[in-house]
Amino acid sequence: MEDKTIADELRHLLSICNGGKEGYKHAAKDAEKGELKALFTTYSLQRAEFANNLRTCIHQIGGNPDNESSGSLGVLHRTWIDIKTALTGKDNKAVLEACLMGEKAAVEAYDKVLKNRNIGTDIRQILMQQRSQISEALHHIQRLEIQEAS
């Protein structure tokens, strides 16, 4: 039987991962440096893997992963990258700033979901691993942004 609250929370994270996947695809296309293009492509693939894992989790609790109703953060992340790059002419610093915004929002969303005590141990572990990797990406992008500013 589906736990509606948990399924909704997982669908929200799924939406964020899908938005991150697309956002990083755009960032890879818009980055000026080859190493940034490669990094953003890696993050896009990582988010696709996260999304697949979340779909499996949603199925495990009896939910429908295709019923994504809370995609606003994912769309916001993608839109922000598109706007920033349109205004700044594909500037690396602007692309990094947009990626930072998306990663910070993703970490906050994961933190909120992880507060739910009704999430099973297996799913919690998957969410904690994903959150940890998103946090690592956030810190890496922060370091790159500092380097880009110098």
N, C-alpha and C positions, 0 to 999 in steps of 0.2 A: 504494500500500500504506500502510495506517495505521501511524503511529508511535504505539504504544499509550501510551507515557509522555507524549508531547506532547499527544495527544488527551485523556488523563486530566487533565492540567494545564489545558488549555483548557476542558474541561467543568467543572472546579472554578471557574475564573474566570467561566464562564457562569452557574453556580449563584450565585456572589456577586453578579453583576450583576442576575440575576433577583430575588434577595433584596433588593438595594438598591433596585430599581425598586418593589417592593412596600412596602419600608420607608419610602421617600419618599412613596408614596401615603398611607400611614398618617400620616406626619409632617405632610403637607399638610392632612389632615383634622383633625389634633389641634392644629395651631398656632393660636395666638390672633390673631396679626397677619396682615393680608392680604398684606403683602410676603413673609412667611415661607411662607405658603401658596403663593404664586406661585413662589418660589424652589424649594421642595421639589417642586412639580409639574414644574418645568423639569428638576430633577435626576432625577426619576422617568423622564421621557421620554428623558433622556440615557442612563440606564442601560438602557432598552429598546433604544436604538440600539446601545449597546455589545454587548448580548446578541445582537442580529441579526448584527453584525459577527463576533462569536465563533462563531456557528453557521456562518457562511460559511467561516471559517478551519478549523473542524473538518471541514467537508465537503471542503475543499481537500486535506487530508491523508488523506482516506479514512475519516474517523471518523464516528460517529453522534452528533450533538449532543443527541439525545433521551435518551441513556443517561446521565443525570446521577446519579452515585452519591455525589457529595461536596458535598451542599447544606447542610452543617451551619452554615457561617458565614453564609450568606444567611438561613437560618431563625433563627439566633441574632440577627442584626441586627433582623429583623422582630419577633421575640419581645421583645427588649430594649426596643424602642420601645413595644410594647404594654404591657409591665409598667410601664415608667417613667411613661407617661401615665396608666395606671390608678391608680398610687399617688400621683401628683402633681396629678391633675385637669387634665391638658392644659396644664401649665405650659410656656411657651416654653423656659425654661432646660433643663428636663428633656428636652424633645424634641431640643434642640440637642446636649445631652450624648450622647443615644442615637445621633444621627446621626454625631457625632464618633467614637464607638466603632466604628461600622460602616465609616466611611471609613478609619480607621487600620488596621483589619483588612484592608480591600481593598488598600490600598497595600502592606502587608506581603505579601499573597498575590501581587500582581503582581511585586513585587521578587523573590520566590522563583522564580516561573516564568521571569522574565527572566534568571535565572542559568543556565538551560539553554542550552548552546551549540549544541544541535542544532535550535533553532527557526530556521526560514527567515527571510530578511531581510524579506520582505513582512509576515509575521505578526509578527515582532519590532517592526516599525515601528508596526503597528496597536496592539500591546500597550503600546508606549512612549507613544503618543498618548493612549490611554485612561488609563494610569497618571498621566500629566501632568494630565489633566483631573480625575481623582479627587483628586489632590494639591491642585489649585487649589480644588476644592470643600471639601476639608479645611481649608485655610487660611482660606477665606471663612467657613466655619462657626465656626472658632476665633475670628475677629474678631467675628462676631455674638454668640457666647457671652460674650465680654468686654464688649461693649456691653450685653448683657442684664443682666449682673451689676452694671453701674454704676447 
